[in-house]
Amino acid sequence: MHIVVVGLGLIGASFTAAIQKAGFTGQLTAVVRSAEAGKEAVARSLVHAYSTDLSSAVTDADVVMLAVPMLAMRAQLNAMADTLPDSAIVTDVGSVKGYFVKEALAVLSHPARIVPAHPIAGRERSGMDAADVDLFQQRRVILTPLPESSSTAVKTVEGLWTQVGAVVETLAVDHHDRVLAHTSHVPHVLAFALVDALAKQQEAEEIFRYAAGGFRDFSRVAASDPVMWSDICRTNPKAILESLDLFSQHLQHIRSAIETGDGDTLESTFERARVARNQYNDVQS
């Protein structure tokens, strides 16, 4: 099998490292922006070969994995559309499935070979230097196959993620984007917003100096790649706005309770949240 990974950031580089650790004996090719990055990837044994030309890199590919920011997907799809073999499977690792599906269907002529995927394994670090061979161990990877996706293509992509230690599940495209808006996209937006708001205060230096562990834990994801998260917000706006509106309404409810000194409302809200968070820990363990 020849796998072409387009983009060697955290996810792409971690996947190539992990699949080799799992005993993959096929060919791994990275498509990168510069020869320097490609040479480094080969030197680190992340891939067997590299190319800076996507069109030529995919001519004999069995699987092409797009590991690039959401708004870069269309350009990559266009670049390989004319040279991609009819039998090649196209998958991705993006956080927004509806946008990827729309772009892929607009460009590619064989929807049966399209298998969207989303590994729930992000970190605030990015780039090839952040690669972690164990990143996907016991982490969920969500597949959102199309009605046209062939069962063989789906099983192939599922098998690749299973090999690297992931737990593979399936969701409908729209359902995925709504769920991830609540659990990933909006939490990142809130972390970015809080840190940015505090950084603009005159006493910002003191605020950060005396910040406790709760602030550190909540704000950790604000160190994530701003380009990637800007793209996510621009490609999943409907679900993110719905989630933000829901949160805003609930936050206003809590604000009113604080303003009026309504301890019962505050305590019951915090208790429900505590129980829900503990249940989340049980599900994750």
HELIX and SHEET records of a PDB file:
HELIX    1   1 LEU A   10  LYS A   21  1                                  12    
HELIX    2   2 ALA A   35  ALA A   43  1                                   9    
HELIX    3   3 LEU A   54  ALA A   57  1                                   4    
HELIX    4   4 MET A   70  ALA A   72  5                                   3    
HELIX    5   5 MET A   73  MET A   80  1                                   8    
HELIX    6   6 LYS A   97  VAL A  107  1                                  11    
HELIX    7   7 PRO A  111  ARG A  113  5                                   3    
HELIX    8   8 MET A  128  ALA A  130  5                                   3    
HELIX    9   9 SER A  151  GLN A  163  1                                  13    
HELIX   10  10 VAL A  173  LEU A  180  1                                   8    
HELIX   11  11 ALA A  181  HIS A  185  3                                   5    
HELIX   12  12 VAL A  186  ALA A  199  1                                  14    
HELIX   13  13 ALA A  204  ARG A  209  1                                   6    
HELIX   14  14 GLY A  213  SER A  219  1                                   7    
HELIX   15  15 ARG A  220  ALA A  223  5                                   4    
HELIX   16  16 PRO A  226  THR A  235  1                                  10    
HELIX   17  17 PRO A  237  THR A  260  1                                  24    
HELIX   18  18 GLY A  263  GLN A  284  1                                  22    
SHEET    1   A 6 ALA A  49  SER A  51  0                                        
SHEET    2   A 6 GLN A  27  VAL A  31  1                                        
SHEET    3   A 6 HIS A   2  VAL A   6  1                                        
SHEET    4   A 6 VAL A  63  LEU A  66  1                                        
SHEET    5   A 6 ILE A  89  ASP A  92  1                                        
SHEET    6   A 6 ILE A 114  VAL A 115  1                                        
SHEET    1   B 3 ALA A 117  PRO A 119  0                                        
SHEET    2   B 3 ARG A 140  LEU A 143 -1                                        
SHEET    3   B 3 VAL A 167  THR A 170  1                                        
END                                                                             
